[in-house]
Amino acid sequence: MEEAQRLRTAMKGVGCDKMTIIKVVAAYNSVIRDKIAKQFHASFGMELEGELQKELSFNLQRIMVGAFKERYEEWADAINESIKGLGTNSNHII
């Protein structure tokens, strides 16, 4: 997929082209984004999640990493994060 190449180009070198990453996420549904992540790994030998974590920060990082995960995996991660530690973040679960 050419989108995997677009993502690699956006994250290559110094700095990061955040708008390109956002445009790729916005253009495709979760099934296609999962395929893009797998193609990224096959083409470049790197996990897209790890590369996004290195290049992005805070909420943008969390959203973009989650967008490239399979839907049910993202839901499981969100529930796990909500019940981890003392107490439960019921707003996060909802």
PDB file of N, CA, C and O in Angstrom:
ATOM      1  N   MET A   1       0.841  -1.192   0.000  1.00  0.00           N
ATOM      2  CA  MET A   1       0.000   0.000   0.000  1.00  0.00           C
ATOM      3  C   MET A   1       0.880   1.247   0.000  1.00  0.00           C
ATOM      4  O   MET A   1       1.902   1.304   0.683  1.00  0.00           O
ATOM      5  N   GLU A   2       0.484   2.191  -0.739  1.00  0.00           N
ATOM      6  CA  GLU A   2       1.240   3.435  -0.783  1.00  0.00           C
ATOM      7  C   GLU A   2       1.090   4.230   0.504  1.00  0.00           C
ATOM      8  O   GLU A   2       1.929   5.080   0.800  1.00  0.00           O
ATOM      9  N   GLU A   3       0.045   3.973   1.271  1.00  0.00           N
ATOM     10  CA  GLU A   3      -0.157   4.700   2.525  1.00  0.00           C
ATOM     11  C   GLU A   3       0.919   4.359   3.545  1.00  0.00           C
ATOM     12  O   GLU A   3       1.318   5.220   4.329  1.00  0.00           O
ATOM     13  N   ALA A   4       1.395   3.122   3.549  1.00  0.00           N
ATOM     14  CA  ALA A   4       2.486   2.745   4.444  1.00  0.00           C
ATOM     15  C   ALA A   4       3.726   3.576   4.112  1.00  0.00           C
ATOM     16  O   ALA A   4       4.438   4.024   5.011  1.00  0.00           O
ATOM     17  N   GLN A   5       3.977   3.776   2.835  1.00  0.00           N
ATOM     18  CA  GLN A   5       5.114   4.604   2.410  1.00  0.00           C
ATOM     19  C   GLN A   5       4.914   6.056   2.821  1.00  0.00           C
ATOM     20  O   GLN A   5       5.861   6.712   3.253  1.00  0.00           O
ATOM     21  N   ARG A   6       3.691   6.565   2.690  1.00  0.00           N
ATOM     22  CA  ARG A   6       3.401   7.946   3.112  1.00  0.00           C
ATOM     23  C   ARG A   6       3.684   8.124   4.596  1.00  0.00           C
ATOM     24  O   ARG A   6       4.253   9.136   5.007  1.00  0.00           O
ATOM     25  N   LEU A   7       3.285   7.135   5.405  1.00  0.00           N
ATOM     26  CA  LEU A   7       3.532   7.216   6.838  1.00  0.00           C
ATOM     27  C   LEU A   7       5.026   7.179   7.134  1.00  0.00           C
ATOM     28  O   LEU A   7       5.514   7.938   7.972  1.00  0.00           O
ATOM     29  N   ARG A   8       5.748   6.306   6.452  1.00  0.00           N
ATOM     30  CA  ARG A   8       7.196   6.207   6.670  1.00  0.00           C
ATOM     31  C   ARG A   8       7.877   7.521   6.317  1.00  0.00           C
ATOM     32  O   ARG A   8       8.746   7.991   7.052  1.00  0.00           O
ATOM     33  N   THR A   9       7.486   8.111   5.201  1.00  0.00           N
ATOM     34  CA  THR A   9       8.058   9.389   4.779  1.00  0.00           C
ATOM     35  C   THR A   9       7.736  10.487   5.793  1.00  0.00           C
ATOM     36  O   THR A   9       8.582  11.335   6.077  1.00  0.00           O
ATOM     37  N   ALA A  10       6.533  10.476   6.332  1.00  0.00           N
ATOM     38  CA  ALA A  10       6.122  11.484   7.306  1.00  0.00           C
ATOM     39  C   ALA A  10       6.920  11.391   8.601  1.00  0.00           C
ATOM     40  O   ALA A  10       7.100  12.395   9.290  1.00  0.00           O
ATOM     41  N   MET A  11       7.401  10.196   8.938  1.00  0.00           N
ATOM     42  CA  MET A  11       8.116  10.011  10.195  1.00  0.00           C
ATOM     43  C   MET A  11       9.627   9.902  10.027  1.00  0.00           C
ATOM     44  O   MET A  11      10.350   9.792  11.018  1.00  0.00           O
ATOM     45  N   LYS A  12      10.108   9.931   8.806  1.00  0.00           N
ATOM     46  CA  LYS A  12      11.526   9.748   8.531  1.00  0.00           C
ATOM     47  C   LYS A  12      12.278  11.054   8.767  1.00  0.00           C
ATOM     48  O   LYS A  12      11.772  12.134   8.466  1.00  0.00           O
ATOM     49  N   GLY A  13      13.486  10.946   9.307  1.00  0.00           N
ATOM     50  CA  GLY A  13      14.319  12.126   9.506  1.00  0.00           C
ATOM     51  C   GLY A  13      13.930  12.907  10.753  1.00  0.00           C
ATOM     52  O   GLY A  13      13.222  12.412  11.631  1.00  0.00           O
ATOM     53  N   VAL A  14      14.409  14.125  10.801  1.00  0.00           N
ATOM     54  CA  VAL A  14      14.150  14.992  11.949  1.00  0.00           C
ATOM     55  C   VAL A  14      12.737  15.551  11.857  1.00  0.00           C
ATOM     56  O   VAL A  14      12.308  15.996  10.792  1.00  0.00           O
ATOM     57  N   GLY A  15      12.028  15.529  12.957  1.00  0.00           N
ATOM     58  CA  GLY A  15      10.665  16.036  12.971  1.00  0.00           C
ATOM     59  C   GLY A  15       9.677  15.021  12.437  1.00  0.00           C
ATOM     60  O   GLY A  15      10.032  13.894  12.093  1.00  0.00           O
ATOM     61  N   CYS A  16       8.444  15.446  12.379  1.00  0.00           N
ATOM     62  CA  CYS A  16       7.375  14.543  11.960  1.00  0.00           C
ATOM     63  C   CYS A  16       6.283  15.360  11.270  1.00  0.00           C
ATOM     64  O   CYS A  16       5.899  16.427  11.749  1.00  0.00           O
ATOM     65  N   ASP A  17       5.795  14.855  10.159  1.00  0.00           N
ATOM     66  CA  ASP A  17       4.693  15.500   9.447  1.00  0.00           C
ATOM     67  C   ASP A  17       3.382  14.962  10.022  1.00  0.00           C
ATOM     68  O   ASP A  17       2.815  14.000   9.505  1.00  0.00           O
ATOM     69  N   LYS A  18       2.917  15.586  11.081  1.00  0.00           N
ATOM     70  CA  LYS A  18       1.722  15.123  11.796  1.00  0.00           C
ATOM     71  C   LYS A  18       0.471  15.177  10.926  1.00  0.00           C
ATOM     72  O   LYS A  18      -0.406  14.321  11.040  1.00  0.00           O
ATOM     73  N   MET A  19       0.390  16.170  10.068  1.00  0.00           N
ATOM     74  CA  MET A  19      -0.804  16.315   9.227  1.00  0.00           C
ATOM     75  C   MET A  19      -0.951  15.139   8.259  1.00  0.00           C
ATOM     76  O   MET A  19      -2.072  14.712   7.983  1.00  0.00           O
ATOM     77  N   THR A  20       0.140  14.617   7.749  1.00  0.00           N
ATOM     78  CA  THR A  20       0.065  13.457   6.858  1.00  0.00           C
ATOM     79  C   THR A  20      -0.468  12.254   7.615  1.00  0.00           C
ATOM     80  O   THR A  20      -1.316  11.522   7.106  1.00  0.00           O
ATOM     81  N   ILE A  21       0.021  12.048   8.820  1.00  0.00           N
ATOM     82  CA  ILE A  21      -0.449  10.933   9.643  1.00  0.00           C
ATOM     83  C   ILE A  21      -1.947  11.079   9.927  1.00  0.00           C
ATOM     84  O   ILE A  21      -2.698  10.110   9.818  1.00  0.00           O
ATOM     85  N   ILE A  22      -2.369  12.264  10.284  1.00  0.00           N
ATOM     86  CA  ILE A  22      -3.783  12.520  10.572  1.00  0.00           C
ATOM     87  C   ILE A  22      -4.638  12.287   9.323  1.00  0.00           C
ATOM     88  O   ILE A  22      -5.724  11.714   9.414  1.00  0.00           O
ATOM     89  N   LYS A  23      -4.159  12.722   8.172  1.00  0.00           N
ATOM     90  CA  LYS A  23      -4.906  12.530   6.920  1.00  0.00           C
ATOM     91  C   LYS A  23      -5.067  11.052   6.577  1.00  0.00           C
ATOM     92  O   LYS A  23      -6.127  10.635   6.108  1.00  0.00           O
ATOM     93  N   VAL A  24      -4.018  10.256   6.808  1.00  0.00           N
ATOM     94  CA  VAL A  24      -4.120   8.818   6.542  1.00  0.00           C
ATOM     95  C   VAL A  24      -5.147   8.194   7.479  1.00  0.00           C
ATOM     96  O   VAL A  24      -5.968   7.387   7.043  1.00  0.00           O
ATOM     97  N   VAL A  25      -5.114   8.552   8.751  1.00  0.00           N
ATOM     98  CA  VAL A  25      -6.075   8.007   9.725  1.00  0.00           C
ATOM     99  C   VAL A  25      -7.500   8.402   9.348  1.00  0.00           C
ATOM    100  O   VAL A  25      -8.413   7.579   9.406  1.00  0.00           O
ATOM    101  N   ALA A  26      -7.684   9.647   8.966  1.00  0.00           N
ATOM    102  CA  ALA A  26      -9.026  10.147   8.656  1.00  0.00           C
ATOM    103  C   ALA A  26      -9.595   9.547   7.368  1.00  0.00           C
ATOM    104  O   ALA A  26     -10.814   9.480   7.208  1.00  0.00           O
ATOM    105  N   ALA A  27      -8.739   9.118   6.460  1.00  0.00           N
ATOM    106  CA  ALA A  27      -9.206   8.656   5.154  1.00  0.00           C
ATOM    107  C   ALA A  27      -9.690   7.211   5.138  1.00  0.00           C
ATOM    108  O   ALA A  27     -10.368   6.802   4.196  1.00  0.00           O
ATOM    109  N   TYR A  28      -9.354   6.428   6.167  1.00  0.00           N
ATOM    110  CA  TYR A  28      -9.647   4.997   6.127  1.00  0.00           C
ATOM    111  C   TYR A  28     -10.341   4.514   7.394  1.00  0.00           C
ATOM    112  O   TYR A  28     -10.197   5.105   8.464  1.00  0.00           O
ATOM    113  N   ASN A  29     -11.090   3.437   7.250  1.00  0.00           N
ATOM    114  CA  ASN A  29     -11.745   2.833   8.408  1.00  0.00           C
ATOM    115  C   ASN A  29     -10.756   1.943   9.149  1.00  0.00           C
ATOM    116  O   ASN A  29      -9.623   1.769   8.700  1.00  0.00           O
ATOM    117  N   SER A  30     -11.169   1.381  10.271  1.00  0.00           N
ATOM    118  CA  SER A  30     -10.262   0.617  11.134  1.00  0.00           C
ATOM    119  C   SER A  30      -9.723  -0.642  10.458  1.00  0.00           C
ATOM    120  O   SER A  30      -8.583  -1.032  10.711  1.00  0.00           O
ATOM    121  N   VAL A  31     -10.506  -1.272   9.619  1.00  0.00           N
ATOM    122  CA  VAL A  31     -10.050  -2.487   8.934  1.00  0.00           C
ATOM    123  C   VAL A  31      -8.904  -2.154   7.982  1.00  0.00           C
ATOM    124  O   VAL A  31      -7.899  -2.865   7.951  1.00  0.00           O
ATOM    125  N   ILE A  32      -9.044  -1.099   7.220  1.00  0.00           N
ATOM    126  CA  ILE A  32      -8.006  -0.685   6.267  1.00  0.00           C
ATOM    127  C   ILE A  32      -6.773  -0.199   7.023  1.00  0.00           C
ATOM    128  O   ILE A  32      -5.648  -0.509   6.630  1.00  0.00           O
ATOM    129  N   ARG A  33      -6.971   0.563   8.108  1.00  0.00           N
ATOM    130  CA  ARG A  33      -5.825   1.050   8.890  1.00  0.00           C
ATOM    131  C   ARG A  33      -5.030  -0.113   9.472  1.00  0.00           C
ATOM    132  O   ARG A  33      -3.803  -0.046   9.545  1.00  0.00           O
ATOM    133  N   ASP A  34      -5.716  -1.182   9.887  1.00  0.00           N
ATOM    134  CA  ASP A  34      -5.017  -2.364  10.384  1.00  0.00           C
ATOM    135  C   ASP A  34      -4.166  -2.980   9.276  1.00  0.00           C
ATOM    136  O   ASP A  34      -3.041  -3.411   9.529  1.00  0.00           O
ATOM    137  N   LYS A  35      -4.683  -3.025   8.066  1.00  0.00           N
ATOM    138  CA  LYS A  35      -3.915  -3.541   6.924  1.00  0.00           C
ATOM    139  C   LYS A  35      -2.711  -2.644   6.616  1.00  0.00           C
ATOM    140  O   LYS A  35      -1.638  -3.136   6.268  1.00  0.00           O
ATOM    141  N   ILE A  36      -2.896  -1.343   6.745  1.00  0.00           N
ATOM    142  CA  ILE A  36      -1.788  -0.407   6.525  1.00  0.00           C
ATOM    143  C   ILE A  36      -0.680  -0.662   7.550  1.00  0.00           C
ATOM    144  O   ILE A  36       0.500  -0.656   7.202  1.00  0.00           O
ATOM    145  N   ALA A  37      -1.058  -0.885   8.812  1.00  0.00           N
ATOM    146  CA  ALA A  37      -0.071  -1.161   9.856  1.00  0.00           C
ATOM    147  C   ALA A  37       0.699  -2.447   9.559  1.00  0.00           C
ATOM    148  O   ALA A  37       1.914  -2.503   9.753  1.00  0.00           O
ATOM    149  N   LYS A  38       0.002  -3.470   9.094  1.00  0.00           N
ATOM    150  CA  LYS A  38       0.668  -4.731   8.745  1.00  0.00           C
ATOM    151  C   LYS A  38       1.582  -4.545   7.540  1.00  0.00           C
ATOM    152  O   LYS A  38       2.676  -5.108   7.501  1.00  0.00           O
ATOM    153  N   GLN A  39       1.148  -3.763   6.561  1.00  0.00           N
ATOM    154  CA  GLN A  39       1.975  -3.476   5.398  1.00  0.00           C
ATOM    155  C   GLN A  39       3.207  -2.664   5.793  1.00  0.00           C
ATOM    156  O   GLN A  39       4.289  -2.875   5.246  1.00  0.00           O
ATOM    157  N   PHE A  40       3.052  -1.753   6.723  1.00  0.00           N
ATOM    158  CA  PHE A  40       4.185  -0.961   7.217  1.00  0.00           C
ATOM    159  C   PHE A  40       5.245  -1.888   7.804  1.00  0.00           C
ATOM    160  O   PHE A  40       6.435  -1.743   7.527  1.00  0.00           O
ATOM    161  N   HIS A  41       4.800  -2.836   8.611  1.00  0.00           N
ATOM    162  CA  HIS A  41       5.731  -3.789   9.218  1.00  0.00           C
ATOM    163  C   HIS A  41       6.397  -4.658   8.154  1.00  0.00           C
ATOM    164  O   HIS A  41       7.604  -4.890   8.212  1.00  0.00           O
ATOM    165  N   ALA A  42       5.632  -5.135   7.195  1.00  0.00           N
ATOM    166  CA  ALA A  42       6.175  -5.983   6.135  1.00  0.00           C
ATOM    167  C   ALA A  42       7.171  -5.219   5.253  1.00  0.00           C
ATOM    168  O   ALA A  42       8.177  -5.781   4.821  1.00  0.00           O
ATOM    169  N   SER A  43       6.895  -3.970   4.994  1.00  0.00           N
ATOM    170  CA  SER A  43       7.740  -3.185   4.091  1.00  0.00           C
ATOM    171  C   SER A  43       9.019  -2.666   4.749  1.00  0.00           C
ATOM    172  O   SER A  43      10.077  -2.627   4.120  1.00  0.00           O
ATOM    173  N   PHE A  44       8.916  -2.269   6.017  1.00  0.00           N
ATOM    174  CA  PHE A  44      10.035  -1.577   6.654  1.00  0.00           C
ATOM    175  C   PHE A  44      10.632  -2.323   7.841  1.00  0.00           C
ATOM    176  O   PHE A  44      11.649  -1.896   8.388  1.00  0.00           O
ATOM    177  N   GLY A  45      10.014  -3.434   8.248  1.00  0.00           N
ATOM    178  CA  GLY A  45      10.541  -4.216   9.357  1.00  0.00           C
ATOM    179  C   GLY A  45      10.403  -3.537  10.707  1.00  0.00           C
ATOM    180  O   GLY A  45      11.095  -3.897  11.659  1.00  0.00           O
ATOM    181  N   MET A  46       9.516  -2.558  10.795  1.00  0.00           N
ATOM    182  CA  MET A  46       9.279  -1.825  12.040  1.00  0.00           C
ATOM    183  C   MET A  46       7.804  -1.870  12.359  1.00  0.00           C
ATOM    184  O   MET A  46       6.961  -1.883  11.462  1.00  0.00           O
ATOM    185  N   GLU A  47       7.496  -1.894  13.643  1.00  0.00           N
ATOM    186  CA  GLU A  47       6.104  -1.828  14.061  1.00  0.00           C
ATOM    187  C   GLU A  47       5.640  -0.377  13.973  1.00  0.00           C
ATOM    188  O   GLU A  47       6.303   0.521  14.493  1.00  0.00           O
ATOM    189  N   LEU A  48       4.524  -0.149  13.330  1.00  0.00           N
ATOM    190  CA  LEU A  48       3.979   1.202  13.192  1.00  0.00           C
ATOM    191  C   LEU A  48       3.690   1.805  14.556  1.00  0.00           C
ATOM    192  O   LEU A  48       3.933   2.992  14.773  1.00  0.00           O
ATOM    193  N   GLU A  49       3.174   1.000  15.479  1.00  0.00           N
ATOM    194  CA  GLU A  49       2.863   1.499  16.821  1.00  0.00           C
ATOM    195  C   GLU A  49       4.103   2.099  17.481  1.00  0.00           C
ATOM    196  O   GLU A  49       4.042   3.192  18.044  1.00  0.00           O
ATOM    197  N   GLY A  50       5.216   1.392  17.413  1.00  0.00           N
ATOM    198  CA  GLY A  50       6.455   1.887  18.012  1.00  0.00           C
ATOM    199  C   GLY A  50       6.942   3.170  17.368  1.00  0.00           C
ATOM    200  O   GLY A  50       7.410   4.079  18.053  1.00  0.00           O
ATOM    201  N   GLU A  51       6.833   3.242  16.057  1.00  0.00           N
ATOM    202  CA  GLU A  51       7.262   4.448  15.349  1.00  0.00           C
ATOM    203  C   GLU A  51       6.380   5.644  15.710  1.00  0.00           C
ATOM    204  O   GLU A  51       6.882   6.753  15.895  1.00  0.00           O
ATOM    205  N   LEU A  52       5.084   5.423  15.809  1.00  0.00           N
ATOM    206  CA  LEU A  52       4.178   6.509  16.202  1.00  0.00           C
ATOM    207  C   LEU A  52       4.467   6.966  17.623  1.00  0.00           C
ATOM    208  O   LEU A  52       4.407   8.161  17.910  1.00  0.00           O
ATOM    209  N   GLN A  53       4.776   6.044  18.506  1.00  0.00           N
ATOM    210  CA  GLN A  53       5.095   6.404  19.888  1.00  0.00           C
ATOM    211  C   GLN A  53       6.371   7.242  19.964  1.00  0.00           C
ATOM    212  O   GLN A  53       6.476   8.139  20.801  1.00  0.00           O
ATOM    213  N   LYS A  54       7.328   6.955  19.102  1.00  0.00           N
ATOM    214  CA  LYS A  54       8.566   7.742  19.088  1.00  0.00           C
ATOM    215  C   LYS A  54       8.344   9.144  18.531  1.00  0.00           C
ATOM    216  O   LYS A  54       8.956  10.106  18.994  1.00  0.00           O
ATOM    217  N   GLU A  55       7.472   9.253  17.544  1.00  0.00           N
ATOM    218  CA  GLU A  55       7.317  10.515  16.820  1.00  0.00           C
ATOM    219  C   GLU A  55       6.275  11.465  17.419  1.00  0.00           C
ATOM    220  O   GLU A  55       6.401  12.683  17.287  1.00  0.00           O
ATOM    221  N   LEU A  56       5.260  10.923  18.067  1.00  0.00           N
ATOM    222  CA  LEU A  56       4.163  11.744  18.569  1.00  0.00           C
ATOM    223  C   LEU A  56       4.186  11.789  20.094  1.00  0.00           C
ATOM    224  O   LEU A  56       4.920  11.037  20.735  1.00  0.00           O
ATOM    225  N   SER A  57       3.384  12.667  20.662  1.00  0.00           N
ATOM    226  CA  SER A  57       3.342  12.751  22.116  1.00  0.00           C
ATOM    227  C   SER A  57       1.917  12.990  22.608  1.00  0.00           C
ATOM    228  O   SER A  57       1.037  13.428  21.867  1.00  0.00           O
ATOM    229  N   PHE A  58       1.735  12.689  23.866  1.00  0.00           N
ATOM    230  CA  PHE A  58       0.501  12.924  24.607  1.00  0.00           C
ATOM    231  C   PHE A  58      -0.736  12.362  23.921  1.00  0.00           C
ATOM    232  O   PHE A  58      -0.729  11.221  23.459  1.00  0.00           O
ATOM    233  N   ASN A  59      -1.799  13.160  23.853  1.00  0.00           N
ATOM    234  CA  ASN A  59      -3.080  12.666  23.344  1.00  0.00           C
ATOM    235  C   ASN A  59      -3.033  12.301  21.866  1.00  0.00           C
ATOM    236  O   ASN A  59      -3.677  11.340  21.446  1.00  0.00           O
ATOM    237  N   LEU A  60      -2.280  13.054  21.074  1.00  0.00           N
ATOM    238  CA  LEU A  60      -2.179  12.727  19.651  1.00  0.00           C
ATOM    239  C   LEU A  60      -1.551  11.348  19.480  1.00  0.00           C
ATOM    240  O   LEU A  60      -1.983  10.565  18.634  1.00  0.00           O
ATOM    241  N   GLN A  61      -0.542  11.056  20.276  1.00  0.00           N
ATOM    242  CA  GLN A  61       0.082   9.737  20.234  1.00  0.00           C
ATOM    243  C   GLN A  61      -0.927   8.645  20.571  1.00  0.00           C
ATOM    244  O   GLN A  61      -1.029   7.646  19.859  1.00  0.00           O
ATOM    245  N   ARG A  62      -1.667   8.837  21.650  1.00  0.00           N
ATOM    246  CA  ARG A  62      -2.643   7.832  22.079  1.00  0.00           C
ATOM    247  C   ARG A  62      -3.712   7.593  21.017  1.00  0.00           C
ATOM    248  O   ARG A  62      -4.088   6.450  20.759  1.00  0.00           O
ATOM    249  N   ILE A  63      -4.195   8.657  20.407  1.00  0.00           N
ATOM    250  CA  ILE A  63      -5.237   8.536  19.393  1.00  0.00           C
ATOM    251  C   ILE A  63      -4.713   7.849  18.134  1.00  0.00           C
ATOM    252  O   ILE A  63      -5.372   6.959  17.597  1.00  0.00           O
ATOM    253  N   MET A  64      -3.543   8.251  17.662  1.00  0.00           N
ATOM    254  CA  MET A  64      -2.996   7.684  16.426  1.00  0.00           C
ATOM    255  C   MET A  64      -2.589   6.222  16.606  1.00  0.00           C
ATOM    256  O   MET A  64      -2.817   5.400  15.718  1.00  0.00           O
ATOM    257  N   VAL A  65      -1.994   5.897  17.741  1.00  0.00           N
ATOM    258  CA  VAL A  65      -1.628   4.500  18.001  1.00  0.00           C
ATOM    259  C   VAL A  65      -2.892   3.647  18.051  1.00  0.00           C
ATOM    260  O   VAL A  65      -2.940   2.565  17.465  1.00  0.00           O
ATOM    261  N   GLY A  66      -3.912   4.136  18.749  1.00  0.00           N
ATOM    262  CA  GLY A  66      -5.176   3.408  18.847  1.00  0.00           C
ATOM    263  C   GLY A  66      -5.879   3.256  17.516  1.00  0.00           C
ATOM    264  O   GLY A  66      -6.546   2.249  17.275  1.00  0.00           O
ATOM    265  N   ALA A  67      -5.737   4.244  16.652  1.00  0.00           N
ATOM    266  CA  ALA A  67      -6.411   4.201  15.352  1.00  0.00           C
ATOM    267  C   ALA A  67      -5.873   3.078  14.468  1.00  0.00           C
ATOM    268  O   ALA A  67      -6.596   2.564  13.614  1.00  0.00           O
ATOM    269  N   PHE A  68      -4.622   2.698  14.662  1.00  0.00           N
ATOM    270  CA  PHE A  68      -4.034   1.653  13.835  1.00  0.00           C
ATOM    271  C   PHE A  68      -4.129   0.273  14.475  1.00  0.00           C
ATOM    272  O   PHE A  68      -3.610  -0.698  13.925  1.00  0.00           O
ATOM    273  N   LYS A  69      -4.780   0.173  15.622  1.00  0.00           N
ATOM    274  CA  LYS A  69      -5.007  -1.129  16.233  1.00  0.00           C
ATOM    275  C   LYS A  69      -6.335  -1.690  15.756  1.00  0.00           C
ATOM    276  O   LYS A  69      -7.221  -0.948  15.329  1.00  0.00           O
ATOM    277  N   GLU A  70      -6.461  -2.990  15.831  1.00  0.00           N
ATOM    278  CA  GLU A  70      -7.732  -3.637  15.536  1.00  0.00           C
ATOM    279  C   GLU A  70      -8.744  -3.161  16.581  1.00  0.00           C
ATOM    280  O   GLU A  70      -8.389  -2.993  17.748  1.00  0.00           O
ATOM    281  N   ARG A  71      -9.962  -2.947  16.188  1.00  0.00           N
ATOM    282  CA  ARG A  71     -10.982  -2.327  17.029  1.00  0.00           C
ATOM    283  C   ARG A  71     -11.114  -2.977  18.401  1.00  0.00           C
ATOM    284  O   ARG A  71     -11.130  -2.281  19.416  1.00  0.00           O
ATOM    285  N   TYR A  72     -11.208  -4.295  18.441  1.00  0.00           N
ATOM    286  CA  TYR A  72     -11.432  -4.977  19.712  1.00  0.00           C
ATOM    287  C   TYR A  72     -10.200  -4.926  20.606  1.00  0.00           C
ATOM    288  O   TYR A  72     -10.321  -4.907  21.831  1.00  0.00           O
ATOM    289  N   GLU A  73      -9.041  -4.905  20.011  1.00  0.00           N
ATOM    290  CA  GLU A  73      -7.814  -4.752  20.791  1.00  0.00           C
ATOM    291  C   GLU A  73      -7.778  -3.371  21.446  1.00  0.00           C
ATOM    292  O   GLU A  73      -7.381  -3.239  22.603  1.00  0.00           O
ATOM    293  N   GLU A  74      -8.186  -2.360  20.713  1.00  0.00           N
ATOM    294  CA  GLU A  74      -8.229  -1.001  21.268  1.00  0.00           C
ATOM    295  C   GLU A  74      -9.243  -0.911  22.405  1.00  0.00           C
ATOM    296  O   GLU A  74      -8.972  -0.277  23.425  1.00  0.00           O
ATOM    297  N   TRP A  75     -10.398  -1.532  22.241  1.00  0.00           N
ATOM    298  CA  TRP A  75     -11.395  -1.531  23.308  1.00  0.00           C
ATOM    299  C   TRP A  75     -10.861  -2.233  24.548  1.00  0.00           C
ATOM    300  O   TRP A  75     -11.049  -1.750  25.664  1.00  0.00           O
ATOM    301  N   ALA A  76     -10.200  -3.365  24.363  1.00  0.00           N
ATOM    302  CA  ALA A  76      -9.631  -4.108  25.507  1.00  0.00           C
ATOM    303  C   ALA A  76      -8.576  -3.271  26.210  1.00  0.00           C
ATOM    304  O   ALA A  76      -8.521  -3.257  27.440  1.00  0.00           O
ATOM    305  N   ASP A  77      -7.740  -2.577  25.457  1.00  0.00           N
ATOM    306  CA  ASP A  77      -6.724  -1.705  26.062  1.00  0.00           C
ATOM    307  C   ASP A  77      -7.372  -0.585  26.865  1.00  0.00           C
ATOM    308  O   ASP A  77      -6.905  -0.253  27.954  1.00  0.00           O
ATOM    309  N   ALA A  78      -8.443  -0.003  26.337  1.00  0.00           N
ATOM    310  CA  ALA A  78      -9.131   1.085  27.042  1.00  0.00           C
ATOM    311  C   ALA A  78      -9.756   0.598  28.350  1.00  0.00           C
ATOM    312  O   ALA A  78      -9.677   1.286  29.368  1.00  0.00           O
ATOM    313  N   ILE A  79     -10.363  -0.563  28.328  1.00  0.00           N
ATOM    314  CA  ILE A  79     -10.955  -1.120  29.554  1.00  0.00           C
ATOM    315  C   ILE A  79      -9.861  -1.443  30.561  1.00  0.00           C
ATOM    316  O   ILE A  79     -10.001  -1.145  31.747  1.00  0.00           O
ATOM    317  N   ASN A  80      -8.780  -2.047  30.099  1.00  0.00           N
ATOM    318  CA  ASN A  80      -7.664  -2.373  30.989  1.00  0.00           C
ATOM    319  C   ASN A  80      -7.104  -1.114  31.646  1.00  0.00           C
ATOM    320  O   ASN A  80      -6.831  -1.109  32.846  1.00  0.00           O
ATOM    321  N   GLU A  81      -6.935  -0.064  30.877  1.00  0.00           N
ATOM    322  CA  GLU A  81      -6.433   1.207  31.407  1.00  0.00           C
ATOM    323  C   GLU A  81      -7.394   1.786  32.443  1.00  0.00           C
ATOM    324  O   GLU A  81      -6.955   2.390  33.422  1.00  0.00           O
ATOM    325  N   SER A  82      -8.689   1.612  32.239  1.00  0.00           N
ATOM    326  CA  SER A  82      -9.705   2.169  33.140  1.00  0.00           C
ATOM    327  C   SER A  82      -9.751   1.466  34.482  1.00  0.00           C
ATOM    328  O   SER A  82     -10.061   2.094  35.494  1.00  0.00           O
ATOM    329  N   ILE A  83      -9.450   0.182  34.513  1.00  0.00           N
ATOM    330  CA  ILE A  83      -9.577  -0.569  35.772  1.00  0.00           C
ATOM    331  C   ILE A  83      -8.228  -0.816  36.439  1.00  0.00           C
ATOM    332  O   ILE A  83      -8.168  -1.424  37.507  1.00  0.00           O
ATOM    333  N   LYS A  84      -7.158  -0.354  35.824  1.00  0.00           N
ATOM    334  CA  LYS A  84      -5.817  -0.546  36.367  1.00  0.00           C
ATOM    335  C   LYS A  84      -5.618   0.333  37.603  1.00  0.00           C
ATOM    336  O   LYS A  84      -6.056   1.483  37.629  1.00  0.00           O
ATOM    337  N   GLY A  85      -4.966  -0.205  38.610  1.00  0.00           N
ATOM    338  CA  GLY A  85      -4.644   0.571  39.806  1.00  0.00           C
ATOM    339  C   GLY A  85      -5.818   0.686  40.754  1.00  0.00           C
ATOM    340  O   GLY A  85      -6.764  -0.100  40.696  1.00  0.00           O
ATOM    341  N   LEU A  86      -5.744   1.669  41.622  1.00  0.00           N
ATOM    342  CA  LEU A  86      -6.798   1.868  42.618  1.00  0.00           C
ATOM    343  C   LEU A  86      -8.016   2.513  41.979  1.00  0.00           C
ATOM    344  O   LEU A  86      -7.888   3.491  41.241  1.00  0.00           O
ATOM    345  N   GLY A  87      -9.158   1.990  42.248  1.00  0.00           N
ATOM    346  CA  GLY A  87     -10.403   2.540  41.718  1.00  0.00           C
ATOM    347  C   GLY A  87     -10.609   2.241  40.241  1.00  0.00           C
ATOM    348  O   GLY A  87      -9.743   1.673  39.577  1.00  0.00           O
ATOM    349  N   THR A  88     -11.751   2.627  39.755  1.00  0.00           N
ATOM    350  CA  THR A  88     -12.105   2.415  38.365  1.00  0.00           C
ATOM    351  C   THR A  88     -12.539   3.741  37.767  1.00  0.00           C
ATOM    352  O   THR A  88     -13.304   4.482  38.385  1.00  0.00           O
ATOM    353  N   ASN A  89     -12.064   4.042  36.586  1.00  0.00           N
ATOM    354  CA  ASN A  89     -12.463   5.254  35.883  1.00  0.00           C
ATOM    355  C   ASN A  89     -13.692   4.918  35.049  1.00  0.00           C
ATOM    356  O   ASN A  89     -13.577   4.537  33.884  1.00  0.00           O
ATOM    357  N   SER A  90     -14.867   5.062  35.653  1.00  0.00           N
ATOM    358  CA  SER A  90     -16.103   4.678  34.956  1.00  0.00           C
ATOM    359  C   SER A  90     -16.381   5.561  33.751  1.00  0.00           C
ATOM    360  O   SER A  90     -16.979   5.093  32.782  1.00  0.00           O
ATOM    361  N   ASN A  91     -15.968   6.822  33.778  1.00  0.00           N
ATOM    362  CA  ASN A  91     -16.153   7.689  32.611  1.00  0.00           C
ATOM    363  C   ASN A  91     -15.361   7.176  31.422  1.00  0.00           C
ATOM    364  O   ASN A  91     -15.833   7.234  30.286  1.00  0.00           O
ATOM    365  N   HIS A  92     -14.179   6.683  31.672  1.00  0.00           N
ATOM    366  CA  HIS A  92     -13.347   6.143  30.593  1.00  0.00           C
ATOM    367  C   HIS A  92     -13.978   4.879  30.012  1.00  0.00           C
ATOM    368  O   HIS A  92     -13.956   4.673  28.798  1.00  0.00           O
ATOM    369  N   ILE A  93     -14.538   4.035  30.873  1.00  0.00           N
ATOM    370  CA  ILE A  93     -15.181   2.817  30.404  1.00  0.00           C
ATOM    371  C   ILE A  93     -16.372   3.151  29.514  1.00  0.00           C
ATOM    372  O   ILE A  93     -16.564   2.541  28.462  1.00  0.00           O
ATOM    373  N   ILE A  94     -17.153   4.107  29.940  1.00  0.00           N
ATOM    374  CA  ILE A  94     -18.337   4.512  29.172  1.00  0.00           C
ATOM    375  C   ILE A  94     -17.900   5.119  27.855  1.00  0.00           C
ATOM    376  O   ILE A  94     -18.741   5.526  27.054  1.00  0.00           O
TER     377      ILE A  94
END
